[in-house]
Amino acid sequence: MFPTDRVRIFIVKRSRYHLKDYTLQQQWFGNVRKDILAGILVALALIPEAIGFSIIAGVDPMVGLYASFCIAIIISIFGGRPGMISAATGSMAVVMVTLVADYGLQYLFAATILTGIIQFILGVSKIAKLMKFIPRSVMIGFVNALAILIFSAQLPQFKGASWVMYAMLAGSLAIIYLLPKVTTAVPSPLVAIIVMTIIAVVFHADVRTVGDMGGITSSLPHFLIPDVPWTFETLRIIFPYSLALAFVGLLESLLTAQIIDEMTDTDSDKNKESRGQGIANIVNGFFGGMAGCAMIGQSVINTKAGGRGRLSAFTAGAFLMFLIAVLSGIVVKIPMAALVAVMVMVSIGTFDWSSIKGLRKAPLTDSIVMVITVMTVVLTNDLSKGVFAGVLLSAIFFTAKISKLKIVSHSEQKDVRTYKVTGQIFFASVSELMNAIVYDEDVKRIVIDLTDAHVWDDSGAAALEKIVAKCKEYGIEAELKGLNQKSRDLMKQMA
């Protein structure tokens, strides 16, 4: 190797190293002003959500707040999707209700740590490659269902509300949608929250506030080891919950990452995101938080407010703790009307309105999958069930489509009949193939031309063997013609 070659290779390696450094620097400091402002807005929107999800899980509101702080900070460092917000979520809270009720808070902390370990292992195992099996129709259904859930979650805030609540909601929405026409220097939802809070305090408005949702104490989370017996029995108790939490959390996180990818026209490392979610939940469990994952609502808020980098998620977590530890007296006075307006904006912006028009244009099966996904999520209030239902239905429709064989029979000679088979031969199509064969006494030889067919499984191989065996029973010679190499290997393997 000549010295010039060494120099050339060294320069290439150095340039790649600097490019990597530059990319990481951009992720943190390439959008500082917008990331900080978006993070502040997200922090304010996180408070009622975290408190509400804590109530669902049956734990103290501070558990959800601590979780949101820890996860947002950790995921900003280790996550694979810059600009995505992760915290305590409703989908995870629903899973842990029984665990908390039956065994208590300490077992929840232990389950959260185990959830993180499972997620990290799944991330190392590159679970994100399974994302390719989720069809677009399921993705659209997932997004639309989330938009509906976000909107419906705001409705309880109007129960028994006075006209002031509706007036502040209208005022907040006016600021959110009209201010960007004047200036985009500051996120309009943040301005709406500040303005409505000032109005509520100055005029002593009779509206629900953040303080009405649950108690907030001015204290920071501290390191703790879950006070549970470190035995196999404890593992037996928490493992089913942790496994469910791990899969639900990763499913929602990876789907949300995909949505943010499309919104920002960028790509992200889904396996790194899986590992980051695992690390975040491990740390979170040791600081007294409940398991969490990505939040599409807050992620959309962050994206629409201009948040693109890791600094936005870090700011959201850090400012959340600052609000709790230093400004809790002000936070409790924020009117829910302003926060509800922000979430209404998110639900409207999240819903894929073009999918309604697309119902006529899209294939009927795709439209059915999308609608079933939405209905399942809304009826069960469980995102994972909706996605699983959509994927399962898509698989059934796909199987039905490719199971159709084209079989053409003709007789070139009087005692020879040829069956030309086109399509995929597997468990769903074998009955059609077997029923197409006619065992006529006048036929001495049957040729099955498989040049344009493929045998996929043992059901397909067994069906062809049965046809050959039945031909022998009738004294007919059978020939399988045109088998490709993989089909031939499978037939030999199953013989």
C-alpha positions in Angstrom: 0.0 0.0 0.0 1.4 3.4 -1.0 1.6 6.2 1.6 -0.9 8.2 -0.5 -3.4 5.4 -0.1 -3.0 5.5 3.7 -3.5 9.3 3.7 -6.6 8.9 1.5 -8.1 6.2 3.8 -7.3 8.3 6.9 -9.0 11.3 5.4 -12.1 9.3 4.6 -12.3 7.9 8.1 -11.8 11.3 9.6 -14.5 12.9 7.4 -17.0 10.2 8.4 -16.1 10.7 12.1 -16.7 14.5 11.8 -20.0 13.9 9.9 -21.2 11.7 12.7 -20.3 14.3 15.3 -22.0 17.0 13.2 -25.2 15.0 13.0 -25.3 14.5 16.7 -24.6 18.2 17.3 -27.4 19.1 14.9 -29.8 16.7 16.8 -29.1 18.7 20.0 -28.3 22.2 19.0 -29.4 22.6 15.4 -32.8 24.1 16.3 -32.3 25.5 19.8 -34.9 28.3 20.0 -37.8 26.3 18.6 -36.8 23.1 20.5 -36.8 25.0 23.8 -40.1 26.7 23.2 -41.7 23.5 22.0 -40.4 21.6 25.0 -41.9 24.2 27.4 -45.2 23.8 25.7 -45.0 20.0 25.9 -44.1 20.1 29.6 -47.3 22.1 30.3 -49.4 19.6 28.2 -47.8 16.7 30.0 -49.0 17.6 33.5 -52.7 16.9 33.2 -52.0 13.8 31.1 -49.5 12.4 33.6 -51.9 13.0 36.5 -54.9 11.5 34.6 -52.9 8.4 33.7 -51.8 8.0 37.3 -55.4 8.1 38.4 -56.2 5.4 35.9 -53.4 3.2 37.2 -54.5 3.7 40.8 -51.3 5.5 41.9 -50.4 8.9 43.3 -50.2 11.7 40.7 -46.5 12.2 41.5 -45.7 8.7 40.2 -46.9 9.7 36.7 -45.1 13.0 36.9 -41.9 11.5 38.0 -42.2 8.9 35.2 -42.8 11.6 32.6 -39.8 13.6 33.8 -37.4 10.6 33.9 -38.5 9.0 30.6 -38.4 12.3 28.7 -34.9 13.1 29.9 -33.5 9.6 29.3 -35.1 9.1 25.9 -33.8 12.4 24.7 -30.3 11.0 25.2 -30.7 7.3 24.2 -33.7 7.3 21.8 -33.6 6.8 18.1 -36.2 9.4 17.1 -35.2 13.0 17.9 -38.2 15.2 18.6 -40.4 12.4 19.8 -41.9 12.7 23.3 -42.1 9.8 25.7 -43.7 9.8 29.1 -46.4 8.1 31.2 -49.3 7.0 28.9 -52.8 5.7 29.2 -52.2 2.5 27.2 -49.6 1.5 29.7 -51.6 2.6 32.7 -54.5 0.3 31.7 -52.2 -2.7 31.8 -50.9 -2.0 35.3 -54.2 -1.4 37.1 -54.6 -5.0 38.3 -50.9 -5.3 39.4 -51.2 -2.1 41.6 -54.6 -3.2 43.0 -53.4 -6.7 43.9 -49.8 -6.2 45.0 -49.1 -2.5 45.5 -46.9 0.2 44.3 -43.5 -1.4 45.0 -44.4 -4.3 42.6 -45.2 -1.7 40.0 -41.7 -0.2 40.3 -40.2 -3.7 39.9 -42.4 -4.5 36.9 -41.3 -1.2 35.3 -37.6 -2.1 35.7 -38.3 -5.6 34.2 -40.3 -3.9 31.4 -37.3 -1.9 30.5 -35.0 -4.9 30.5 -37.3 -6.8 28.1 -37.6 -3.8 25.8 -33.8 -3.4 25.7 -33.4 -7.1 24.8 -36.0 -6.7 22.1 -34.2 -3.7 20.8 -30.9 -5.6 20.7 -32.8 -8.4 18.9 -33.9 -5.8 16.2 -37.6 -6.1 16.8 -38.2 -3.0 14.7 -37.9 -5.2 11.6 -41.4 -6.5 12.4 -42.7 -3.0 11.6 -42.7 -3.9 7.9 -45.5 -6.3 8.6 -47.9 -3.5 9.7 -49.9 -2.4 6.6 -50.5 1.2 5.8 -54.3 0.8 6.3 -53.5 -0.3 9.9 -51.2 2.7 10.4 -54.0 5.1 9.2 -56.5 3.4 11.5 -54.0 3.7 14.4 -53.6 7.4 13.8 -57.3 8.1 13.4 -58.2 6.0 16.5 -55.6 8.0 18.5 -57.1 11.3 17.3 -60.6 10.1 18.4 -59.3 8.9 21.8 -57.4 12.2 22.4 -60.6 14.2 21.6 -62.9 11.9 23.7 -60.5 12.1 26.6 -61.2 15.9 26.8 -65.0 15.5 27.1 -65.1 14.8 30.9 -63.6 18.3 31.4 -66.9 19.7 30.2 -69.1 17.9 32.7 -70.8 20.5 34.8 -68.7 23.2 33.2 -70.0 26.8 33.1 -70.1 29.1 30.1 -66.7 30.5 31.2 -65.1 27.1 30.3 -66.5 27.2 26.8 -65.6 30.9 26.3 -62.0 30.2 27.4 -61.9 27.1 25.1 -63.0 29.3 22.2 -60.5 32.0 23.1 -57.7 29.5 23.3 -58.6 27.9 19.9 -58.7 31.4 18.4 -55.2 32.2 19.6 -53.9 28.8 18.5 -55.2 29.1 15.0 -55.0 32.8 14.3 -51.7 33.8 16.0 -49.6 31.9 13.4 -51.0 34.2 10.7 -49.4 37.1 12.5 -46.2 35.5 13.9 -44.6 32.1 14.4 -41.9 33.4 16.7 -43.6 31.7 19.7 -45.8 28.5 19.5 -49.4 29.7 19.6 -50.5 27.0 22.0 -48.0 28.2 24.5 -49.3 31.8 24.2 -52.9 30.5 24.6 -52.0 28.7 27.9 -50.2 31.8 29.3 -53.0 34.2 28.3 -55.8 32.1 29.6 -53.9 31.5 32.9 -53.5 35.2 33.4 -57.2 35.8 32.7 -58.2 33.0 35.0 -56.1 34.4 37.9 -56.9 38.1 37.4 -60.7 37.6 37.1 -60.9 34.6 39.5 -62.6 32.6 36.7 -64.8 29.8 37.9 -63.2 27.0 35.8 -61.4 23.7 36.5 -57.7 24.0 36.9 -54.8 21.6 36.9 -54.9 21.6 40.7 -58.4 20.1 40.6 -57.1 17.0 38.9 -54.8 15.9 41.7 -52.3 17.0 44.3 -48.8 18.2 43.2 -46.0 18.3 45.8 -42.9 20.4 45.3 -40.4 17.4 45.5 -37.9 15.8 43.2 -37.7 12.1 42.5 -35.0 10.2 44.4 -33.3 6.9 43.8 -34.9 3.8 45.3 -34.7 0.1 45.1 -38.2 -1.5 44.9 -39.1 -2.9 48.3 -40.1 -6.4 47.1 -38.8 -9.9 47.8 -36.1 -10.6 45.1 -37.4 -14.1 44.6 -38.7 -16.3 41.8 -42.2 -15.8 43.1 -41.9 -12.0 42.6 -40.7 -12.7 39.1 -43.7 -14.9 38.5 -46.0 -12.2 39.6 -44.5 -9.3 37.6 -43.3 -11.0 34.5 -46.7 -11.3 32.7 -47.4 -7.6 33.4 -43.9 -6.6 32.3 -44.1 -8.6 29.1 -47.5 -7.0 28.2 -46.2 -3.5 29.1 -43.0 -4.1 27.0 -44.9 -5.0 23.9 -47.6 -2.4 24.2 -45.0 0.3 24.9 -42.8 -0.7 21.9 -45.8 -1.0 19.6 -47.0 2.5 20.4 -43.5 3.9 20.4 -42.5 2.5 17.0 -45.8 3.4 15.4 -45.5 7.0 16.8 -41.9 7.1 15.5 -43.1 6.1 12.1 -45.8 8.9 12.2 -43.2 11.5 13.2 -40.9 10.3 10.5 -43.6 11.0 7.9 -44.5 14.4 9.5 -40.9 15.6 9.4 -39.9 13.7 6.2 -36.9 12.2 8.1 -35.9 8.7 9.1 -35.1 7.3 12.5 -33.4 4.3 14.1 -36.3 2.2 15.4 -34.1 -0.4 17.1 -32.2 2.3 18.9 -35.5 3.7 19.9 -36.5 0.3 21.3 -33.3 0.2 23.3 -33.8 3.8 24.5 -37.3 3.0 25.7 -35.8 0.1 27.7 -33.1 2.2 29.3 -35.7 4.9 30.1 -38.0 2.5 31.9 -35.2 0.8 33.8 -34.0 4.2 35.1 -37.6 5.3 35.6 -38.4 2.3 37.8 -35.5 3.1 40.1 -36.8 6.6 40.6 -40.4 5.8 41.5 -42.1 6.1 38.2 -44.6 4.0 36.3 -43.8 2.4 32.9 -44.2 4.7 29.9 -43.7 5.0 26.2 -44.0 7.4 23.3 -47.0 9.8 23.3 -48.4 10.6 19.9 -50.4 13.6 21.2 -47.4 15.3 22.9 -45.1 14.3 20.0 -47.5 16.0 17.5 -47.6 19.1 19.7 -43.9 19.2 19.8 -43.6 18.7 16.0 -46.2 21.3 15.1 -44.6 23.8 17.5 -41.3 23.4 15.6 -39.5 20.8 17.9 -37.2 18.6 15.9 -34.2 17.8 18.0 -33.3 15.9 21.2 -33.2 19.2 23.0 -37.0 19.5 22.8 -37.6 16.2 24.6 -34.9 17.1 27.2 -36.5 20.5 27.7 -39.9 19.0 28.2 -38.6 16.7 30.9 -36.4 19.3 32.6 -39.0 22.0 32.5 -41.7 19.6 33.8 -39.6 19.0 36.9 -38.9 22.8 37.2 -42.7 23.4 37.2 -43.3 20.8 39.9 -40.4 21.8 42.1 -40.4 25.5 41.8 -43.6 26.7 40.1 -46.2 24.2 41.4 -48.1 27.1 42.9 -48.6 28.6 39.5 -49.1 25.3 37.6 -52.1 24.4 39.7 -53.8 27.6 38.5 -53.6 26.8 34.8 -57.2 26.5 33.5 -58.0 23.1 31.9 -59.8 25.0 29.1 -56.5 26.1 27.7 -55.0 22.6 27.9 -58.1 21.0 26.4 -57.9 23.5 23.5 -54.3 22.3 22.8 -55.4 18.7 22.8 -58.4 19.5 20.6 -55.9 21.0 18.1 -53.8 17.9 18.4 -56.7 15.6 17.7 -57.8 17.6 14.7 -54.2 17.7 13.3 -53.6 14.0 14.0 -56.7 12.7 12.2 -56.0 11.7 8.6 -58.9 13.5 7.0 -57.9 12.4 3.5 -58.6 8.8 4.6 -62.3 9.5 4.6 -62.3 10.5 1.0 -59.9 7.5 0.4 -62.5 5.0 1.6 -64.1 5.1 -1.9 -60.9 5.0 -3.8 -59.0 2.4 -1.7 -59.5 -1.4 -2.2 -62.5 -2.5 -0.1 -60.3 -4.8 2.0 -58.0 -1.9 2.9 -60.9 0.3 3.9 -62.4 -2.5 6.1 -59.0 -3.0 7.8 -58.8 0.7 8.6 -62.3 1.0 9.9 -62.0 -2.2 12.0 -58.7 -0.9 13.5 -60.3 2.4 14.5 -63.4 0.7 15.9 -61.4 -1.9 17.9 -59.2 0.8 19.5 -62.1 3.1 20.3 -64.3 0.3 21.8 -61.5 -1.3 23.8 -59.5 1.9 24.5 -56.5 -0.3 23.8 -54.2 0.6 20.9 -52.4 -2.8 20.8 -55.7 -4.7 20.4 -56.6 -2.4 17.5 -53.3 -2.9 15.7 -53.3 -6.7 16.3 -56.9 -6.9 14.9 -55.9 -4.8 11.9 -52.8 -6.9 11.2 -54.7 -10.2 11.6 -57.5 -9.0 9.3 -55.0 -7.8 6.7 -53.3 -11.2 6.9 -56.6 -13.0 6.3 -57.5 -10.8 3.3 -54.0 -11.2 1.9 -54.2 -15.0 2.3 -57.5 -15.0 0.6 -56.2 -13.0 -2.3 -53.1 -15.2 -3.0 -55.0 -18.5 -2.4 -56.8 -18.2 -5.7 -55.3 -20.6 -8.3 -55.8 -20.4 -12.0 -56.2 -24.0 -13.3 -56.7 -24.7 -17.0 -57.1 -28.3 -18.3 -56.7 -29.5 -21.8 -56.1 -32.7 -23.6 -53.4 -32.7 -26.3 -53.9 -36.5 -26.8 -57.0 -38.5 -26.3 -55.8 -40.4 -23.2 -53.6 -37.6 -21.8 -54.9 -34.6 -19.8 -52.7 -31.6 -18.8 -53.6 -29.2 -15.9 -51.8 -25.9 -16.1 -51.6 -24.5 -12.6 -50.8 -20.8 -12.0 -50.5 -19.3 -8.5 -49.4 -20.2 -5.0 -49.9 -23.7 -3.6 -50.3 -23.7 0.2 -52.7 -24.5 2.9 -55.4 -22.1 1.8 -55.4 -23.2 -1.9 -54.9 -26.9 -1.8 -58.6 -27.8 -1.7 -59.2 -25.8 -4.9 -56.3 -27.7 -6.6 -57.5 -31.2 -5.5 -61.1 -30.5 -6.5 -60.0 -29.5 -10.0 -58.5 -32.9 -10.8 -60.9 -35.2 -12.6 -60.0 -38.9 -12.4 -61.6 -40.2 -15.6 -61.2 -43.9 -16.6 -60.6 -42.9 -20.2 -57.5 -40.9 -19.2 -54.3 -42.9 -18.9 -51.9 -40.1 -18.0 -52.3 -36.8 -16.0 -49.7 -34.1 -16.3 -49.8 -31.3 -13.7 -47.8 -28.3 -15.2 -46.4 -26.3 -12.2 -44.1 -24.0 -14.2 -46.0 -20.9 -13.1 -46.8 -22.2 -9.6 -44.9 -22.4 -6.3 -45.3 -24.9 -3.4 -44.9 -23.1 -0.1 -45.7 -25.5 2.7 -46.3 -29.1 3.8 -50.0 -28.7 3.0 -49.1 -28.0 -0.6 -46.6 -30.8 -0.9 -49.0 -33.3 0.8 -51.7 -32.2 -1.7 -49.6 -33.0 -4.7 -48.6 -36.4 -3.2 -52.2 -37.2 -2.6 -53.1 -36.4 -6.2 -50.3 -38.7 -7.4 -51.4 -41.5 -5.0 -55.0 -41.2 -6.1 -54.0 -41.4 -9.7 -52.3 -44.7 -9.0 -55.5 -45.9 -7.4 -57.3 -45.3 -10.7 -54.5 -46.8 -12.7 -53.5 -43.4 -14.1 -49.9 -42.3 -14.6 -49.2 -39.0 -12.9 -46.4 -36.4 -13.8 -45.5 -33.3 -11.9 -44.0 -31.0 -14.5 -42.1 -27.7 -14.2 -41.5 -27.7 -10.4 -39.0 -24.9 -9.5 -36.0 -25.8 -7.4 -37.3 -24.6 -4.1 -40.6 -26.4 -4.6 -38.7 -29.6 -5.6 -36.6 -29.4 -2.5 -39.6 -29.0 -0.3 -41.3 -32.1 -1.9 -38.1 -34.1 -1.3 -38.0 -32.9 2.3 -41.6 -33.9 3.0 -41.3 -37.2 1.2 
